[in-house]
Amino acid sequence: MAEPAVWPDELFADLERTGPVPLYFQVSSRLEAAIRNGTIPAGARLENEIEIGHRLGLSRPTVRRAIQELVDKGLLVRRRGIGTQVVQGQVTRQVELTSLYEDLQNTQHAPTTRVLTRDLRAAPADVAEQLGVPVGAEALYLRRQRSTDGVPVALLENWLPGDFADISLELLEEQGLYQILRSRGVTIRVAKQRIGARREHGDEAELLDVDKGGPLLTMERVAYDSSGRAVEFGHHCYRPDMYSFETTLVAK
């Protein structure tokens, strides 16, 4: 486990302990400034609340409230077994025909992929309908955990027609799915997409490091190539404290 971040002594040297500004707000504001200017870098781990309180001469409730302010802003995340870690703001994704991997790269985040499942399965009825293949036809099923700056952000479930069965686990760990498809000559032209929300279930709380029964953002997408063939059917879920969708609306 990485050592906790060490901030300059002067960061909290002049806390006003008898003035009108609450101490938790002073601590939160200074930590936020240090995160945004890079003094405390993305991915850094903070000391626990007791240690911070001891260093600053503050009570644990004061430190806890200061930390929670930054958790609510998406600048810090609490991770089981690791502690409180810095994340450089939420990942905001434009609702466009791009992949999560590409969006993370384009916003200067460092995406990593853990392949949880990669196997060939008989397409169930709902998948067969979306991909335009017979029920029971061979299809490639993928389930991946996507992280940014070392923090899990999304779980991605995808189905592809059986002729993509040779996509390797190693390639999936190194590249985004749309990058892989383009390298095979597939041009994705259009997609049908639905965005929603639901509670986590199964192993999602553990894999996304969220509370049991907590809310998740969801996206369902069917992508089509230039010939109109469905090449990918996906169900994705995202941490709402780490991720948001953004779109521009234009009046006609």
C-alpha positions as CSV (number, residue, x, y, z in Angstrom):
1,M,0.0,0.0,0.0
2,A,1.3,3.4,-0.9
3,E,2.4,5.8,1.9
4,P,0.0,8.6,2.8
5,A,0.5,11.9,1.0
6,V,2.7,14.4,2.8
7,W,1.6,18.0,2.4
8,P,3.7,21.1,3.2
9,D,3.6,22.2,6.8
10,E,2.5,25.7,5.8
11,L,-0.7,24.3,4.3
12,F,-2.4,24.4,7.7
13,A,0.0,26.6,9.6
14,D,-2.3,29.5,10.0
15,L,-5.7,27.9,10.8
16,E,-7.9,30.5,12.5
17,R,-9.1,28.6,15.6
18,T,-11.1,31.4,17.2
19,G,-12.6,33.2,14.2
20,P,-16.0,32.9,12.6
21,V,-15.0,30.5,9.8
22,P,-15.6,26.9,10.9
23,L,-12.4,24.8,11.2
24,Y,-13.8,22.0,9.1
25,F,-14.4,24.5,6.2
26,Q,-10.9,25.9,6.5
27,V,-9.4,22.4,6.4
28,S,-11.6,21.3,3.5
29,S,-10.9,24.5,1.5
30,R,-7.1,24.1,1.9
31,L,-7.2,20.4,1.0
32,E,-9.3,21.2,-2.1
33,A,-6.9,23.9,-3.3
34,A,-3.9,21.5,-2.8
35,I,-5.6,18.8,-4.8
36,R,-6.6,21.2,-7.6
37,N,-3.2,22.7,-7.9
38,G,-1.4,19.3,-7.8
39,T,0.3,19.8,-4.4
40,I,-1.5,16.6,-3.4
41,P,-1.7,14.6,-6.6
42,A,-4.4,12.4,-8.0
43,G,-4.1,8.9,-6.6
44,A,-2.5,10.0,-3.4
45,R,-3.7,8.4,-0.2
46,L,-4.5,10.6,2.9
47,E,-3.8,9.7,6.5
48,N,-6.7,8.4,8.4
49,E,-8.9,10.9,10.3
50,I,-7.3,10.2,13.7
51,E,-3.8,10.8,12.4
52,I,-4.8,14.0,10.6
53,G,-6.6,15.2,13.7
54,H,-3.5,14.5,15.8
55,R,-1.2,16.4,13.4
56,L,-3.5,19.4,13.2
57,G,-4.7,19.4,16.8
58,L,-8.3,19.0,15.7
59,S,-11.1,16.6,16.7
60,R,-12.0,13.6,14.7
61,P,-15.5,14.9,13.9
62,T,-14.0,18.1,12.5
63,V,-11.6,16.2,10.2
64,R,-14.4,13.8,9.2
65,R,-16.6,16.6,8.1
66,A,-13.8,18.3,6.2
67,I,-13.1,15.0,4.4
68,Q,-16.7,14.4,3.6
69,E,-17.0,17.8,2.0
70,L,-14.4,16.7,-0.6
71,V,-15.9,13.3,-1.0
72,D,-19.3,14.9,-1.9
73,K,-17.5,17.1,-4.4
74,G,-15.9,14.0,-6.1
75,L,-12.3,15.0,-5.2
76,L,-11.8,12.2,-2.6
77,V,-13.1,8.7,-2.5
78,R,-13.1,6.3,0.5
79,R,-11.9,2.8,-0.5
80,R,-12.2,-0.3,1.7
81,G,-8.9,-1.6,2.7
82,I,-7.0,1.5,1.3
83,G,-8.5,4.5,3.0
84,T,-9.2,8.0,1.6
85,Q,-7.7,8.6,-1.9
86,V,-7.5,11.7,-4.1
87,V,-9.3,11.7,-7.4
88,Q,-8.9,14.7,-9.7
89,G,-12.6,15.4,-10.0
90,Q,-15.4,13.5,-11.6
91,V,-15.2,11.9,-15.0
92,T,-17.8,13.8,-17.2
93,R,-18.7,12.0,-20.4
94,Q,-20.3,13.7,-23.4
95,V,-23.1,11.7,-24.7
96,E,-21.4,10.9,-28.0
97,L,-20.6,7.8,-30.0
98,T,-17.3,7.1,-28.2
99,S,-16.1,4.5,-25.7
100,L,-15.4,5.0,-22.0
101,Y,-11.7,4.1,-22.6
102,E,-11.4,6.9,-25.2
103,D,-13.3,9.4,-23.0
104,L,-10.9,8.7,-20.1
105,Q,-7.9,9.1,-22.4
106,N,-9.2,12.3,-23.9
107,T,-9.7,13.9,-20.4
108,Q,-6.2,13.1,-19.3
109,H,-7.2,10.2,-17.0
110,A,-5.3,6.9,-17.0
111,P,-7.7,4.1,-17.9
112,T,-7.0,0.5,-16.9
113,T,-9.0,-2.6,-17.6
114,R,-9.4,-5.8,-15.6
115,V,-11.1,-8.5,-17.6
116,L,-13.5,-10.4,-15.3
117,T,-15.1,-12.7,-17.9
118,R,-14.3,-13.5,-21.6
119,D,-16.1,-16.5,-23.0
120,L,-18.3,-17.8,-25.8
121,R,-21.9,-18.3,-24.9
122,A,-25.2,-19.1,-26.6
123,A,-27.0,-15.8,-27.2
124,P,-30.1,-15.6,-25.0
125,A,-33.3,-14.2,-26.6
126,D,-32.8,-10.6,-25.6
127,V,-29.2,-10.5,-26.8
128,A,-30.1,-12.3,-30.0
129,E,-32.8,-9.8,-30.7
130,Q,-30.4,-6.8,-30.2
131,L,-27.6,-8.3,-32.3
132,G,-29.9,-9.6,-35.0
133,V,-28.7,-13.3,-34.7
134,P,-30.6,-16.5,-34.0
135,V,-31.3,-17.4,-30.4
136,G,-28.6,-19.7,-29.2
137,A,-26.1,-18.5,-31.8
138,E,-22.5,-18.3,-30.6
139,A,-21.7,-14.9,-29.2
140,L,-18.7,-13.4,-27.3
141,Y,-19.5,-12.3,-23.8
142,L,-17.3,-9.8,-22.0
143,R,-17.4,-8.4,-18.5
144,R,-14.7,-5.8,-17.5
145,Q,-13.9,-3.5,-14.7
146,R,-12.7,-0.1,-15.8
147,S,-10.7,2.1,-13.5
148,T,-9.1,5.5,-13.8
149,D,-6.2,6.7,-11.7
150,G,-6.4,3.5,-9.8
151,V,-10.0,3.9,-8.8
152,P,-12.8,1.7,-10.1
153,V,-15.3,3.7,-12.2
154,A,-17.4,1.2,-14.2
155,L,-18.4,-2.4,-14.9
156,L,-18.9,-3.1,-18.6
157,E,-20.9,-6.1,-19.9
158,N,-20.8,-6.5,-23.7
159,W,-22.0,-9.1,-26.2
160,L,-20.6,-9.3,-29.7
161,P,-21.4,-11.6,-32.7
162,G,-19.5,-14.9,-32.8
163,D,-17.1,-13.8,-35.5
164,F,-15.3,-11.6,-33.0
165,A,-14.6,-14.6,-30.8
166,D,-10.8,-14.3,-31.4
167,I,-10.5,-11.0,-29.6
168,S,-8.0,-11.9,-26.9
169,L,-8.0,-11.2,-23.2
170,E,-4.6,-9.5,-23.5
171,L,-5.9,-7.1,-26.2
172,L,-9.0,-6.3,-24.0
173,E,-6.6,-5.3,-21.1
174,E,-4.6,-3.0,-23.3
175,Q,-7.2,-1.2,-25.5
176,G,-10.8,-0.1,-25.5
177,L,-13.4,-2.2,-27.3
178,Y,-14.1,0.3,-30.0
179,Q,-10.3,0.7,-30.7
180,I,-10.1,-3.1,-31.1
181,L,-13.1,-3.1,-33.5
182,R,-11.7,-0.2,-35.6
183,S,-8.4,-2.1,-35.9
184,R,-10.4,-4.9,-37.5
185,G,-11.9,-2.6,-40.1
186,V,-15.2,-2.0,-38.3
187,T,-16.6,1.5,-38.6
188,I,-19.2,2.2,-36.0
189,R,-21.7,4.7,-37.5
190,V,-24.7,4.8,-35.2
191,A,-25.9,3.6,-31.8
192,K,-29.1,3.3,-29.8
193,Q,-28.5,4.3,-26.2
194,R,-30.5,4.4,-23.0
195,I,-29.3,6.0,-19.8
196,G,-30.8,5.3,-16.4
197,A,-30.1,4.4,-12.7
198,R,-30.7,1.5,-10.3
199,R,-29.4,0.0,-7.1
200,E,-26.3,-2.1,-7.1
201,H,-26.7,-5.9,-6.9
202,G,-24.6,-9.0,-6.9
203,D,-20.8,-8.3,-6.7
204,E,-21.1,-4.7,-8.0
205,A,-20.6,-3.1,-4.6
206,E,-17.3,-5.0,-4.1
207,L,-16.1,-4.4,-7.7
208,L,-17.0,-0.7,-7.7
209,D,-16.1,0.0,-4.0
210,V,-19.6,1.4,-3.2
211,D,-22.1,0.8,-0.5
212,K,-24.3,-2.3,-0.6
213,G,-27.7,-1.3,-2.1
214,G,-26.2,2.1,-3.3
215,P,-27.2,3.8,-6.5
216,L,-25.5,3.3,-9.9
217,L,-25.7,5.1,-13.2
218,T,-26.5,2.7,-16.1
219,M,-26.2,2.8,-19.8
220,E,-27.5,0.3,-22.4
221,R,-26.2,0.6,-26.0
222,V,-26.5,-1.2,-29.3
223,A,-23.8,-0.1,-31.8
224,Y,-24.1,-0.6,-35.6
225,D,-21.5,-0.5,-38.3
226,S,-21.6,1.3,-41.7
227,S,-23.6,-1.6,-43.2
228,G,-26.3,-1.4,-40.5
229,R,-25.2,-4.6,-38.8
230,A,-25.3,-4.7,-34.9
231,V,-21.7,-5.2,-33.7
232,E,-22.0,-4.7,-30.0
233,F,-24.7,-4.8,-27.3
234,G,-23.6,-3.4,-23.9
235,H,-24.9,-3.0,-20.4
236,H,-22.7,-0.7,-18.3
237,C,-23.0,0.6,-14.8
238,Y,-21.0,3.5,-13.2
239,R,-20.3,5.0,-9.8
240,P,-22.4,8.2,-9.5
241,D,-19.8,9.9,-7.3
242,M,-17.1,9.4,-10.0
243,Y,-19.0,9.7,-13.2
244,S,-21.7,11.8,-15.0
245,F,-23.1,12.1,-18.5
246,E,-23.3,15.5,-20.2
247,T,-25.3,16.5,-23.3
248,T,-26.1,19.7,-25.1
249,L,-29.8,20.4,-26.0
250,V,-30.7,22.7,-28.9
251,A,-34.2,24.1,-29.4
252,K,-35.8,23.6,-32.9
